[in-house]
Amino acid sequence: MKPVYVHPSDLRGYSHLAIQATLGVTDLVEAMHHTILRLPAPTAKRVGKPTSRVHRGVDTTLRSASGWVYRVIRGATNLVGGGLDAALGQLKPELDAMESSAERATILAIVNGVLGDHMAAHNNPLTIQMGWRKDGKSLPLTTQALAAAWPTTSGKILVLLHGHCMNEMQWTRNGHNHGAVLTASSGYTPMVLRYNTGLHVSTNGRALAEQLEQLVNAWPVPVSDIRIVGYSMGGLLARSAFYYGEQAAHQWMRRVGKLFFVGTPHHGSMVERAGNLVDVALSVSPYSRALSRLGKIRSAGTTDLRFGNLVDEDWAGRDRFAPGADPRQPLPLPAHVQCYAIAAMLAKNHGAMPDKWLGDGLVPVDSALGRHSDTEHTLALPVQNQKVFPETSHLGLLDSQAVCSQLQAWFDAPQHAADGYAGAV
């Protein structure tokens, strides 16, 4: 059977996106049209009104005429969109019953990673809802469902958190899965989460904290130990969940013994920083300023990767696209948990500074290891709890046998007895 890349029930969600894109492009073209009519200086900060009588007359006439055209386009687009939505809405129950595929899930993960916050705000049916999964299917947080999924489960759980624009099935790459190896003979039960990576990390972190509390309460046997592996954005999600779990006085945090970060951008990714520089460059001239709107469609989750935002205060009340210094409040690692970090670099040797900055192609080495020039932001991981893998890409971390061996060694190492929950996260 051929892979199903687009499910028939997705048509409604994609039609929403297409209509919104058409309206957005119409706004962009109108803005550029009106800017050009006023002939501003190439680097003008503001587009002023025409000064001569002739220019004012031309501007008023063309602006009025074009405004009518743009209103007609918007009206027709909304009319078509409403008709499509009504028609597809009638078919939704039948379409939802059709089988899906891993390929479709991958596409939806990417779409959500790029536009997930916008989709959630507009109730797009393609929006991913956070939840636990097994074999690609939703796993309800009830004792009965968990016992049926894991008949011989123990009180030890391994939680796996995927990265940006990904889903839980992508822990398996080229036939290898770190979680499967770590749980094969350890007695831990693997629990994988799917979430909308386009939402703010703090939004997902708060939701994950609640999910973990429900998981512990619903687990078929008393939970004795939880270990968490966070890949890329998943590591930020775990740290955010600890913060919000502390705020809510959750019990699950007392069960966590080890936390593993794999390619996590603790202090941001240079890819999102490059995106911010593009925003700045496009905003320099009034003729290109409207085009900067295209760059600003990227999601809240994406822009959180600029510095590694973890809590609401890191972004609330700020223009997330504006240039500026790191606004984050310092957030140490949980004091009662043994934490480990893995970084990768495309280069063969550690020597050159550009190689360290480039890191694995997405995350610099220092960011992945929690190092920062400001001591308040430094995560201060013990040297023996850090490891850098040369000649390895960001995605390559997922199927590297060397990475898996290191995780296994840390996983199997004796766990220090905690003196009780330290309360500092």
Secondary structure by P-SEA (a helix, b strand, c coil): cccccccccaaaaaaaaaaaaaaaaaaaaaaaaaaaaaccccccccccccccaaaaaaaaaaaaaaaaaaaaaaaaaaaaaaaaaaaaaaaaaaaaaccccaaaaaaaaaaaaacaaaaaaaccccccccccccccccccccaaaaaaaccccccbbbbbbbcccccccccccccccaaaaaaccccbbbbbbbccccccaaaaaaaaaaaaaaaaaaccccccbbbbbbccaaaaaaaaaaaaaaaacccccccccbbbbccccccccaaaaaaaaaaaaaaccccccccccccccccaaaaaaccccccccccccccccccccccccccccccccbbbbbbbbcccccccaaaaaacccccccccccccccccccccccccccbbbbcccccccccccaaaaaaaaaaaaccccccccccccc
